[in-house]
Amino acid sequence: MHRKTAPVRAEARTRSAALEFFHLLPPAAAALLFTTLAALAQDNVKSHAFSYFGTPKYAADFAHLDYVNPDAPKGGEIALWTMGTFDSFNPYSRKGVAAWGASIGVERLMAETSDEIGTSYCLICETLEYPEDQSWVIFTLRPEAKFADGTPVTADDVVFTHNLFMEQGLPSFREGVARIISGVEALDEARVKFTFLPDSTKRDRIGQAGNTPVLSRAFMEANAYRLDESNDIPILGTGAYVLDSYETNERIVYRLNPDYWASELPFMKGRNNFGSIRMEYFADSDAAFEGFKAGAYTFRIENSSKQWATGYEFDAVTNGTIVTAELPDGSQASGQSFVFNLRRDKFQDIRVRDAISRMFNFEWSNETLFYGIYARITGFATNSYNEATGMPGPDELAVLEPLADILPAGVLTDEVVMPPVSGARQLDRAQLREASALLDEAGWLVGDDGIRRNEAGETLKVEFLEYSPSFDRVVQPFVENLKALGVEASLNRVDTAQYIERTRSFDYDIITDHLSIGYEAGSGLEQAFGSQEAEFSLFNPAGIGHPAIDALIKVASNAESQDDMISAMKALDRTMRALKFVTPQWYKDLYTVAYFDMFEHPETIPPYSLGYLDFWWFNQDKYEALKASGALR
């Protein structure tokens, strides 16, 4: 009871002090001050949700999210697979390899839904309040919010967490937040105030504050837990799942906390339905697939086109024990691409990047390796309203023309850059000629031995760094095509720990990563593509930094209407594609999944998430039937 009444008593003390202060003022001054404060109070917005553009879909009194089954049963287990190893349960440190799901127990002040873009809803907070200029925001915490150990969440925990991340978090995160938030203070036990820098992007402010994770100060201090060190203890948060057991590099089991504080919130109705989530670790994808067929785990998202096309013809699929399904995916493509590390001098010349990209034959790969199920990623916003197409229209030109002096060549005058189109043969001769001419122009000439060298006599060496064996069949033909061009290309597949270490230290030529601009402009764009953080941001694997990109990110982030923001995002997509610092790969607008026939989901999947760990559920009767048949161990 103390926690619920403390804010009221504090408020009463504040009112009492204010009345005493008013009595000391001359009547006219007191009246003027009272009127001013009342007007300011009336201008403040108090809400259960925040959307910079438009109105949140769900009103304050909504019963549950539209896409969930509010009566979904709780219980059962879902088992998944991953590849590699782990030696830490701290997901925020560059040291060590974090276990899958290491952040599963950490929630944030606000959360998003899977059926709308750009709206955040109070989760740990009950309400947020802010003035029209959004110079600050006050979150009032829910009185029922508790950490997994049953202790209450306080405003002091929020302040502590913010300060901890600013001291020990990743440098790129600290830099981004420091440009937005000037301070965080606990007003009382239940209210926390974020104050924003006057010159920060208005659109970033409340979203960044609401995205603050909440950790237990008592737990972190008692365990001397540092965010910048690896740790075999999971961080204590407020989430629905807690660590149950693990065997290093073999499996991890998280169990549903029966006392999860938010289980009855409308926002959480019909969600977090599995009694436990088990993750099985495998050395490679082939072993993992055989494990699935044997029942070692029960749910699989199939990312291999070959496996999907040819591998699911075994008895368990034929007799209905295992369900295979293609479910709609309406989300923006992930931007999966071969990414050039521009920190390498040899990739500074756009002609070199263009020439290398021309040697990846997507058309042959899709037909020969992928069974025709993929479409080509075109840039950084494929399959969304932010994707640039054709010539820039009036809306984009209004954004681009003021930046004409710093734009890459062709952005204003040519159609948007599209990936090269190759023929049916693995080595497309037309693309080989184009690539050869580009490298000749760039000063990488072919010697008598067929190898390209620059004026200093250095050979043009390119290493593809990968960790997944399933990518060998994709990268190796790319390597062979580059060798035909005179490039000393190679594929180096390393284990997961080495891959993480090398990518964290930017020790690579080309890697596969996912670079998309998302749906709404924000500080994440600066971390992924901005000049200020290009040298050290782990979120910017290309190390891209360009004045036109910086300017467009600023325009998009400061847009006052959604239409203006979309125009700027299209211009950003167009401009980055012109710089050719990635070789786009592929995507599909379907989820391809396979699972033992004991899981169920709502009839309609929301557009922006498959939600298999969110709003799917376990059918106990179907499970018992599978056990009785011997299909499951």
C-alpha positions as CSV (number, residue, x, y, z in Angstrom):
1,M,0.0,0.0,0.0
2,H,2.9,2.4,0.7
3,R,3.9,2.4,-3.0
4,K,0.4,3.4,-4.2
5,T,-0.1,6.2,-1.7
6,A,3.4,7.7,-1.7
7,P,2.9,9.7,-4.9
8,V,-0.4,11.0,-3.6
9,R,1.2,12.2,-0.4
10,A,4.1,13.8,-2.3
11,E,1.6,15.5,-4.5
12,A,-0.3,16.8,-1.5
13,R,3.0,18.2,0.0
14,T,3.7,19.9,-3.3
15,R,0.3,21.5,-3.4
16,S,0.7,22.7,0.3
17,A,4.1,24.2,-0.5
18,A,2.7,25.9,-3.6
19,L,-0.2,27.4,-1.6
20,E,2.2,28.8,1.0
21,F,4.3,30.3,-1.8
22,F,1.2,32.0,-3.4
23,H,0.2,33.5,-0.1
24,L,3.6,35.3,0.0
25,L,3.0,37.0,-3.4
26,P,1.1,40.2,-4.0
27,P,-2.5,39.4,-5.2
28,A,-1.9,40.5,-8.8
29,A,1.3,38.6,-9.1
30,A,-0.2,35.5,-7.6
31,A,-3.2,35.7,-9.9
32,L,-0.9,36.1,-13.0
33,L,1.4,33.2,-12.0
34,F,-1.6,31.0,-11.2
35,T,-3.2,31.7,-14.6
36,T,0.2,31.0,-16.4
37,L,0.7,27.7,-14.6
38,A,-2.9,26.7,-15.3
39,A,-2.5,27.5,-19.0
40,L,0.8,25.5,-19.2
41,A,-0.9,22.5,-17.4
42,Q,-3.8,22.6,-19.9
43,D,-1.4,22.5,-22.8
44,N,0.2,19.3,-21.6
45,V,-0.8,16.0,-23.3
46,K,-1.4,13.1,-21.0
47,S,-1.9,9.7,-22.7
48,H,-1.5,6.0,-22.7
49,A,0.3,6.0,-26.0
50,F,2.4,8.2,-28.3
51,S,2.4,8.6,-32.0
52,Y,4.2,11.5,-33.7
53,F,2.0,11.3,-36.7
54,G,-1.7,10.7,-36.3
55,T,-3.8,8.9,-33.6
56,P,-2.9,5.6,-32.0
57,K,-5.0,2.7,-33.2
58,Y,-5.9,1.5,-29.7
59,A,-7.8,3.7,-27.3
60,A,-7.0,3.8,-23.6
61,D,-9.8,1.4,-22.8
62,F,-9.0,-1.3,-25.4
63,A,-9.6,-4.9,-24.2
64,H,-6.8,-6.6,-26.1
65,L,-4.8,-6.3,-29.3
66,D,-6.8,-7.2,-32.4
67,Y,-4.5,-9.9,-33.7
68,V,-4.3,-12.0,-30.6
69,N,-6.5,-14.8,-29.1
70,P,-7.3,-13.3,-25.7
71,D,-8.4,-16.8,-24.5
72,A,-5.3,-18.6,-25.7
73,P,-4.3,-21.3,-23.2
74,K,-1.0,-21.0,-21.2
75,G,1.4,-23.8,-21.0
76,G,3.4,-26.3,-23.1
77,E,6.8,-25.9,-24.6
78,I,8.1,-24.6,-27.9
79,A,11.6,-25.7,-28.9
80,L,13.7,-23.9,-31.5
81,W,17.3,-24.1,-32.9
82,T,20.2,-21.9,-33.4
83,M,23.8,-22.3,-34.5
84,G,27.0,-21.5,-32.7
85,T,28.1,-21.2,-29.1
86,F,27.5,-18.9,-26.1
87,D,29.4,-18.0,-22.9
88,S,27.5,-15.0,-21.5
89,F,24.0,-13.9,-20.5
90,N,24.8,-10.2,-20.8
91,P,23.3,-9.1,-24.2
92,Y,24.8,-5.6,-23.9
93,S,28.5,-6.3,-23.8
94,R,30.9,-6.6,-26.7
95,K,32.8,-9.1,-24.7
96,G,31.8,-12.8,-24.9
97,V,29.1,-14.4,-27.0
98,A,25.6,-13.7,-25.6
99,A,23.2,-16.6,-25.3
100,W,20.1,-16.6,-27.4
101,G,17.3,-14.8,-25.6
102,A,19.7,-13.2,-23.1
103,S,17.5,-10.1,-23.2
104,I,14.2,-12.0,-23.0
105,G,13.5,-10.8,-19.5
106,V,14.1,-7.1,-20.1
107,E,11.1,-4.8,-20.9
108,R,11.0,-1.1,-21.8
109,L,8.9,1.7,-20.6
110,M,6.8,1.5,-23.8
111,A,6.2,-1.1,-26.4
112,E,5.0,-1.4,-30.0
113,T,2.3,-3.6,-31.6
114,S,2.6,-5.8,-34.7
115,D,-0.2,-4.1,-36.7
116,E,0.7,-0.5,-36.8
117,I,3.8,1.6,-37.4
118,G,5.1,4.5,-35.4
119,T,3.0,4.2,-32.2
120,S,4.3,3.2,-28.8
121,Y,2.1,2.2,-25.9
122,C,2.7,2.4,-22.2
123,L,3.9,-0.9,-20.8
124,I,5.9,-0.4,-17.6
125,C,4.5,3.1,-17.5
126,E,0.8,3.7,-17.0
127,T,0.7,7.2,-18.6
128,L,3.1,9.7,-20.2
129,E,2.7,13.5,-20.1
130,Y,4.5,16.1,-22.2
131,P,4.1,19.7,-23.3
132,E,3.3,20.7,-26.9
133,D,7.0,21.4,-27.7
134,Q,8.0,18.0,-26.3
135,S,10.9,19.5,-24.4
136,W,10.3,16.9,-21.7
137,V,8.2,13.9,-20.9
138,I,7.0,12.4,-17.5
139,F,6.3,8.7,-17.3
140,T,4.1,7.6,-14.4
141,L,4.9,3.9,-13.7
142,R,2.3,1.3,-13.1
143,P,1.9,0.5,-9.4
144,E,1.7,-3.2,-10.2
145,A,5.0,-3.3,-12.3
146,K,7.5,-5.7,-10.7
147,F,10.8,-7.3,-11.5
148,A,10.9,-11.0,-11.8
149,D,12.0,-11.4,-8.1
150,G,8.8,-9.6,-7.0
151,T,10.3,-6.3,-6.1
152,P,8.5,-3.1,-7.3
153,V,9.8,-1.0,-10.2
154,T,10.5,2.5,-9.1
155,A,11.4,5.7,-10.9
156,D,14.9,5.4,-9.3
157,D,15.4,2.1,-11.2
158,V,14.6,3.9,-14.5
159,V,17.1,6.7,-13.7
160,F,19.7,4.2,-12.6
161,T,19.3,2.2,-15.9
162,H,19.6,5.3,-18.1
163,N,22.7,6.4,-16.3
164,L,24.2,2.9,-16.4
165,F,23.8,2.6,-20.2
166,M,25.3,6.1,-20.6
167,E,28.3,5.0,-18.6
168,Q,28.8,1.4,-19.7
169,G,26.6,0.9,-22.9
170,L,27.9,0.5,-26.4
171,P,29.6,3.8,-27.6
172,S,27.3,4.2,-30.6
173,F,24.3,3.9,-28.3
174,R,25.7,6.4,-25.8
175,E,26.5,8.8,-28.6
176,G,23.0,8.6,-30.0
177,V,21.2,9.0,-26.7
178,A,23.5,11.8,-25.6
179,R,22.3,13.9,-28.6
180,I,18.7,13.6,-27.5
181,I,18.4,13.3,-23.7
182,S,20.0,15.9,-21.4
183,G,18.9,14.4,-18.1
184,V,16.6,11.9,-16.3
185,E,15.3,12.5,-12.8
186,A,12.9,10.7,-10.4
187,L,10.2,13.1,-9.3
188,D,8.9,10.7,-6.7
189,E,8.7,6.9,-6.4
190,A,6.4,6.5,-9.4
191,R,7.2,9.4,-11.8
192,V,10.3,9.8,-13.8
193,K,11.1,12.9,-16.0
194,F,13.2,12.9,-19.2
195,T,14.4,16.3,-20.3
196,F,15.5,16.7,-23.9
197,L,18.2,18.9,-25.5
198,P,16.7,21.9,-27.3
199,D,18.5,21.2,-30.6
200,S,17.6,17.5,-30.6
201,T,15.3,16.0,-33.3
202,K,11.8,16.4,-32.0
203,R,10.6,13.1,-33.5
204,D,13.3,11.2,-31.6
205,R,12.6,12.5,-28.1
206,I,9.7,10.6,-26.6
207,G,10.4,7.5,-28.7
208,Q,13.9,7.3,-27.4
209,A,12.8,7.9,-23.8
210,G,10.0,5.3,-24.0
211,N,12.5,2.8,-25.5
212,T,14.5,2.9,-22.2
213,P,15.0,-0.7,-20.8
214,V,14.3,-1.0,-17.1
215,L,16.8,-2.9,-14.9
216,S,16.7,-3.5,-11.2
217,R,19.2,-1.2,-9.4
218,A,19.3,-3.5,-6.3
219,F,20.1,-6.5,-8.5
220,M,22.8,-4.8,-10.6
221,E,24.5,-3.3,-7.5
222,A,24.3,-6.5,-5.4
223,N,25.9,-8.5,-8.2
224,A,28.4,-5.8,-9.2
225,Y,27.0,-6.3,-12.7
226,R,28.7,-4.3,-15.5
227,L,27.1,-3.9,-18.9
228,D,30.5,-3.8,-20.6
229,E,31.6,-7.2,-19.2
230,S,30.5,-10.7,-20.1
231,N,28.5,-12.4,-17.3
232,D,27.0,-15.9,-16.8
233,I,24.1,-14.4,-14.7
234,P,21.0,-13.2,-16.6
235,I,20.1,-9.6,-16.0
236,L,17.0,-9.2,-13.8
237,G,14.2,-7.4,-15.6
238,T,10.4,-7.3,-15.6
239,G,9.7,-9.7,-18.5
240,A,7.4,-12.7,-18.7
241,Y,10.2,-15.3,-19.0
242,V,13.1,-16.1,-16.8
243,L,16.1,-18.5,-17.2
244,D,15.2,-22.0,-16.1
245,S,18.3,-24.0,-17.0
246,Y,21.1,-24.3,-19.5
247,E,23.9,-26.4,-20.7
248,T,26.7,-24.3,-22.2
249,N,26.7,-24.5,-26.0
250,E,24.0,-27.1,-26.0
251,R,20.6,-25.7,-24.8
252,I,18.9,-23.0,-22.9
253,V,15.4,-23.2,-21.3
254,Y,13.4,-20.1,-20.3
255,R,10.2,-20.6,-18.3
256,L,7.1,-18.4,-18.0
257,N,7.1,-16.6,-14.7
258,P,3.7,-17.6,-13.1
259,D,3.8,-14.3,-11.2
260,Y,4.5,-12.1,-14.3
261,W,3.1,-8.7,-13.3
262,A,1.6,-7.7,-16.7
263,S,-0.2,-10.9,-17.6
264,E,-3.7,-9.3,-17.1
265,L,-2.9,-6.0,-18.9
266,P,-4.9,-5.5,-22.1
267,F,-1.7,-5.0,-23.9
268,M,-0.5,-8.5,-22.9
269,K,-3.8,-10.5,-23.1
270,G,-3.3,-13.5,-25.4
271,R,0.5,-13.2,-25.4
272,N,3.4,-15.0,-23.8
273,N,1.5,-18.2,-24.0
274,F,4.2,-20.9,-23.8
275,G,5.1,-22.4,-20.5
276,S,8.7,-22.7,-21.6
277,I,10.9,-21.8,-24.5
278,R,13.8,-24.2,-25.3
279,M,16.6,-23.3,-27.6
280,E,18.8,-26.1,-29.0
281,Y,22.3,-25.3,-30.2
282,F,23.7,-27.1,-33.3
283,A,27.1,-27.0,-35.0
284,D,25.6,-26.5,-38.5
285,S,22.4,-26.2,-40.3
286,D,22.4,-29.8,-41.7
287,A,22.7,-31.3,-38.3
288,A,19.9,-29.0,-37.1
289,F,17.6,-30.1,-39.9
290,E,18.2,-33.8,-39.0
291,G,17.5,-32.9,-35.4
292,F,14.2,-31.4,-36.3
293,K,13.1,-34.5,-38.3
294,A,14.0,-36.6,-35.2
295,G,12.0,-34.4,-32.9
296,A,14.9,-32.8,-31.1
297,Y,13.0,-29.4,-31.4
298,T,9.6,-28.6,-32.6
299,F,9.4,-25.3,-34.5
300,R,11.5,-24.2,-37.4
301,I,11.6,-21.1,-39.6
302,E,13.0,-22.4,-42.9
303,N,15.5,-19.9,-44.4
304,S,17.1,-22.3,-46.9
305,S,15.2,-22.2,-50.2
306,K,16.8,-25.6,-51.2
307,Q,15.6,-27.2,-48.0
308,W,12.2,-25.7,-48.4
309,A,11.9,-26.9,-52.0
310,T,13.4,-30.4,-51.6
311,G,13.8,-31.3,-47.9
312,Y,10.3,-31.6,-46.6
313,E,9.2,-34.8,-48.3
314,F,9.7,-37.1,-45.3
315,D,7.0,-39.2,-43.6
316,A,6.3,-36.8,-40.7
317,V,5.2,-34.1,-43.2
318,T,3.3,-36.6,-45.4
319,N,1.3,-38.0,-42.5
320,G,0.5,-34.6,-41.0
321,T,2.7,-34.9,-37.9
322,I,4.6,-31.8,-39.1
323,V,2.9,-28.9,-40.6
324,T,4.5,-26.8,-43.3
325,A,3.1,-23.4,-44.1
326,E,3.7,-20.2,-46.0
327,L,2.3,-17.3,-44.0
328,P,2.2,-13.7,-45.3
329,D,4.9,-11.3,-44.4
330,G,4.0,-7.6,-45.0
331,S,7.1,-6.1,-43.4
332,Q,9.8,-4.1,-45.1
333,A,12.6,-6.3,-46.5
334,S,15.5,-6.6,-44.1
335,G,18.0,-5.1,-46.6
336,Q,20.1,-8.3,-46.5
337,S,23.2,-7.6,-48.6
338,F,26.8,-8.2,-49.1
339,V,28.3,-5.2,-47.3
340,F,31.6,-3.5,-48.2
341,N,33.7,-2.4,-45.3
342,L,34.5,1.2,-46.5
343,R,37.2,1.4,-43.7
344,R,39.3,-0.5,-46.3
345,D,41.1,1.8,-48.7
346,K,40.5,-0.5,-51.7
347,F,36.7,0.0,-51.3
348,Q,36.8,3.8,-51.3
349,D,36.5,3.9,-55.1
350,I,32.9,3.4,-56.1
351,R,34.0,1.8,-59.4
352,V,35.6,-1.0,-57.4
353,R,32.5,-1.6,-55.5
354,D,30.3,-1.5,-58.6
355,A,32.6,-3.9,-60.4
356,I,32.5,-6.4,-57.6
357,S,28.7,-6.2,-57.3
358,R,28.3,-7.0,-61.0
359,M,29.9,-10.4,-60.4
360,F,27.1,-11.5,-58.2
361,N,24.6,-13.2,-60.5
362,F,21.3,-13.1,-58.6
363,E,19.2,-14.4,-61.5
364,W,21.4,-17.6,-61.9
365,S,21.4,-18.0,-58.1
366,N,17.7,-17.7,-57.8
367,E,17.0,-20.2,-60.6
368,T,19.8,-22.7,-59.8
369,L,20.2,-22.4,-56.0
370,F,17.0,-20.9,-54.7
371,Y,14.4,-22.7,-56.8
372,G,12.9,-19.4,-57.9
373,I,11.3,-18.5,-54.6
374,Y,13.1,-15.2,-54.0
375,A,12.8,-11.6,-55.3
376,R,15.8,-9.2,-55.5
377,I,16.3,-6.7,-52.8
378,T,16.6,-3.4,-54.6
379,G,17.9,-1.1,-51.8
380,F,17.2,-0.1,-48.3
381,A,13.4,0.1,-48.2
382,T,12.2,-2.8,-50.4
383,N,8.6,-3.8,-50.0
384,S,7.6,-0.6,-48.2
385,Y,6.2,2.9,-49.0
386,N,9.7,4.3,-48.4
387,E,11.2,2.6,-51.4
388,A,12.4,4.9,-54.2
389,T,11.3,4.1,-57.7
390,G,12.0,5.5,-61.2
391,M,12.9,9.1,-61.6
392,P,12.5,11.4,-58.5
393,G,9.1,12.9,-58.3
394,P,8.2,16.5,-57.2
395,D,8.1,15.4,-53.6
396,E,11.6,14.0,-53.6
397,L,13.0,16.8,-55.7
398,A,11.9,19.3,-53.1
399,V,14.1,17.4,-50.7
400,L,17.0,16.7,-53.0
401,E,17.5,19.9,-55.0
402,P,18.7,22.0,-52.1
403,L,21.4,19.3,-51.6
404,A,22.5,19.2,-55.3
405,D,26.1,20.2,-54.6
406,I,26.7,17.2,-52.3
407,L,24.6,14.5,-53.9
408,P,26.2,11.5,-55.6
409,A,26.2,11.6,-59.4
410,G,23.0,10.9,-61.1
411,V,20.6,11.1,-58.2
412,L,18.8,14.1,-59.6
413,T,19.0,13.2,-63.3
414,D,18.8,9.4,-63.6
415,E,16.4,6.7,-62.6
416,V,17.1,5.1,-59.2
417,V,20.0,2.7,-59.2
418,M,18.9,-0.9,-59.5
419,P,21.0,-4.0,-59.0
420,P,22.6,-5.3,-62.2
421,V,20.6,-7.9,-64.1
422,S,22.6,-11.0,-65.3
423,G,21.8,-13.8,-67.6
424,A,21.2,-17.5,-67.2
425,R,24.9,-18.5,-67.1
426,Q,26.8,-18.3,-63.8
427,L,29.4,-16.0,-65.3
428,D,27.6,-13.3,-67.3
429,R,29.9,-12.1,-70.0
430,A,28.3,-8.7,-70.4
431,Q,28.6,-8.0,-66.7
432,L,32.2,-9.3,-66.8
433,R,33.1,-6.7,-69.5
434,E,31.4,-3.9,-67.6
435,A,33.2,-4.8,-64.4
436,S,36.5,-5.2,-66.2
437,A,36.2,-1.7,-67.7
438,L,35.4,-0.2,-64.3
439,L,38.4,-1.8,-62.6
440,D,40.7,-0.6,-65.5
441,E,39.4,2.9,-65.0
442,A,40.1,2.6,-61.3
443,G,43.7,1.6,-61.9
444,W,43.4,-2.1,-61.1
445,L,45.0,-3.6,-64.2
446,V,45.3,-7.2,-65.2
447,G,48.9,-8.6,-65.3
448,D,50.3,-11.4,-67.3
449,D,49.2,-13.8,-64.5
450,G,45.6,-12.7,-64.9
451,I,45.6,-10.9,-61.5
452,R,44.7,-7.3,-61.0
453,R,47.2,-4.9,-59.4
454,N,47.3,-1.2,-58.7
455,E,50.3,1.2,-59.3
456,A,51.9,0.1,-56.0
457,G,51.9,-3.5,-57.2
458,E,49.2,-4.6,-54.7
459,T,46.8,-7.3,-55.8
460,L,43.1,-6.7,-55.4
461,K,42.2,-9.1,-52.7
462,V,38.6,-9.6,-51.4
463,E,37.7,-11.9,-48.5
464,F,34.1,-12.8,-47.8
465,L,33.7,-13.5,-44.1
466,E,30.9,-15.9,-43.2
467,Y,30.0,-18.3,-40.4
468,S,27.1,-20.3,-41.9
469,P,27.9,-23.4,-44.1
470,S,24.6,-22.8,-45.9
471,F,26.0,-19.7,-47.5
472,D,28.9,-21.6,-49.1
473,R,26.9,-22.5,-52.1
474,V,25.9,-18.8,-52.6
475,V,29.3,-17.2,-52.0
476,Q,31.5,-19.7,-53.8
477,P,30.0,-18.9,-57.3
478,F,30.4,-15.2,-56.5
479,V,34.1,-15.9,-55.7
480,E,34.6,-17.9,-58.9
481,N,33.2,-15.0,-61.0
482,L,35.5,-12.5,-59.2
483,K,38.5,-14.7,-60.0
484,A,37.5,-14.6,-63.6
485,L,37.7,-10.8,-63.3
486,G,41.2,-11.0,-61.9
487,V,40.3,-10.4,-58.3
488,E,42.0,-12.6,-55.6
489,A,38.7,-13.5,-54.0
490,S,38.2,-16.0,-51.2
491,L,35.6,-17.3,-48.8
492,N,36.6,-17.6,-45.2
493,R,34.1,-19.4,-43.0
494,V,34.9,-19.1,-39.3
495,D,33.1,-20.2,-36.2
496,T,30.6,-17.9,-34.5
497,A,32.9,-16.6,-31.8
498,Q,35.6,-15.7,-34.4
499,Y,33.0,-14.1,-36.6
500,I,31.6,-11.9,-33.7
501,E,35.1,-10.9,-32.7
502,R,36.2,-9.9,-36.2
503,T,33.0,-8.0,-37.0
504,R,33.1,-6.2,-33.7
505,S,36.7,-5.0,-34.5
506,F,35.7,-4.3,-38.2
507,D,38.3,-6.9,-39.4
508,Y,36.6,-7.9,-42.6
509,D,36.3,-7.0,-46.3
510,I,32.8,-8.1,-47.1
511,I,30.1,-9.6,-44.8
512,T,26.4,-10.3,-45.0
513,D,24.3,-8.0,-43.0
514,H,20.9,-6.4,-42.9
515,L,20.7,-2.7,-43.7
516,S,17.2,-1.2,-44.0
517,I,16.0,2.3,-43.2
518,G,12.8,1.2,-41.5
519,Y,9.5,2.9,-41.7
520,E,10.2,6.0,-39.6
521,A,13.2,8.3,-39.3
522,G,15.0,8.3,-36.0
523,S,18.3,8.1,-34.2
524,G,18.8,4.6,-35.5
525,L,19.5,6.0,-39.0
526,E,22.4,8.0,-37.6
527,Q,23.8,4.9,-35.9
528,A,23.5,2.8,-39.1
529,F,24.5,5.4,-41.8
530,G,25.7,8.6,-40.2
531,S,29.1,10.1,-40.5
532,Q,29.6,11.0,-36.8
533,E,29.6,7.4,-35.8
534,A,30.9,5.7,-38.9
535,E,34.3,4.8,-37.5
536,F,33.0,3.0,-34.3
537,S,29.3,2.2,-34.6
538,L,28.7,-1.6,-34.6
539,F,25.3,-0.7,-36.2
540,N,27.2,0.7,-39.2
541,P,29.0,-2.3,-40.7
542,A,29.8,-0.5,-43.9
543,G,31.4,2.5,-42.2
544,I,29.4,4.7,-44.5
545,G,29.6,8.4,-44.0
546,H,28.5,11.0,-46.5
547,P,27.3,14.5,-46.2
548,A,24.2,13.9,-48.4
549,I,23.2,11.0,-46.2
550,D,23.7,13.1,-43.0
551,A,21.6,15.9,-44.5
552,L,18.7,13.6,-45.6
553,I,18.6,11.8,-42.2
554,K,18.2,15.2,-40.6
555,V,15.4,16.3,-43.1
556,A,13.6,13.0,-42.5
557,S,13.9,13.1,-38.8
558,N,12.7,16.8,-38.6
559,A,9.7,16.2,-41.0
560,E,6.5,17.6,-39.5
561,S,4.1,15.4,-41.5
562,Q,4.2,11.8,-42.5
563,D,4.1,12.6,-46.2
564,D,7.2,14.9,-45.8
565,M,9.0,12.1,-43.9
566,I,8.2,9.5,-46.6
567,S,9.5,11.9,-49.3
568,A,12.8,12.3,-47.4
569,M,13.1,8.6,-46.7
570,K,12.6,7.8,-50.4
571,A,15.3,10.4,-51.2
572,L,17.5,8.7,-48.6
573,D,17.0,5.3,-50.2
574,R,17.7,6.7,-53.7
575,T,20.9,8.5,-52.5
576,M,22.3,5.5,-50.6
577,R,21.6,3.2,-53.6
578,A,23.6,5.6,-55.8
579,L,26.7,5.1,-53.5
580,K,26.7,1.3,-54.1
581,F,28.2,0.3,-50.8
582,V,26.2,-2.9,-50.7
583,T,25.4,-5.7,-53.1
584,P,21.7,-6.4,-52.4
585,Q,20.7,-10.1,-51.9
586,W,17.2,-11.4,-51.8
587,Y,13.9,-11.6,-49.8
588,K,10.5,-13.1,-50.0
589,D,7.2,-11.8,-48.7
590,L,6.3,-15.1,-47.0
591,Y,7.3,-16.8,-43.8
592,T,8.2,-20.4,-44.5
593,V,7.7,-22.4,-41.4
594,A,7.5,-26.0,-40.3
595,Y,6.3,-27.3,-36.9
596,F,5.0,-30.3,-35.1
597,D,1.2,-30.1,-35.2
598,M,0.6,-28.9,-31.7
599,F,1.0,-25.2,-32.2
600,E,-1.8,-22.8,-33.2
601,H,-2.1,-19.2,-34.2
602,P,-4.8,-16.6,-34.9
603,E,-6.4,-16.9,-38.3
604,T,-5.0,-13.6,-39.4
605,I,-1.3,-12.9,-38.9
606,P,-0.5,-9.2,-38.4
607,P,1.4,-7.5,-41.2
608,Y,4.6,-6.8,-39.2
609,S,5.4,-9.9,-37.2
610,L,5.0,-13.7,-37.4
611,G,4.7,-13.7,-33.7
612,Y,5.5,-17.3,-33.0
613,L,6.9,-16.5,-29.6
614,D,4.4,-13.7,-29.0
615,F,0.8,-14.8,-29.7
616,W,0.9,-18.4,-30.8
617,W,-0.1,-21.1,-28.3
618,F,0.2,-24.7,-27.4
619,N,-2.6,-27.3,-27.9
620,Q,-2.3,-29.9,-25.2
621,D,-4.6,-32.5,-26.8
622,K,-2.6,-32.4,-30.0
623,Y,0.6,-32.8,-28.1
624,E,-0.7,-35.9,-26.2
625,A,-1.7,-37.4,-29.6
626,L,1.8,-36.9,-30.9
627,K,3.3,-38.4,-27.8
628,A,1.0,-41.4,-28.0
629,S,1.9,-42.0,-31.7
630,G,5.6,-41.9,-30.9
631,A,6.2,-38.9,-33.1
632,L,7.7,-37.0,-30.1
633,R,10.1,-38.3,-27.5
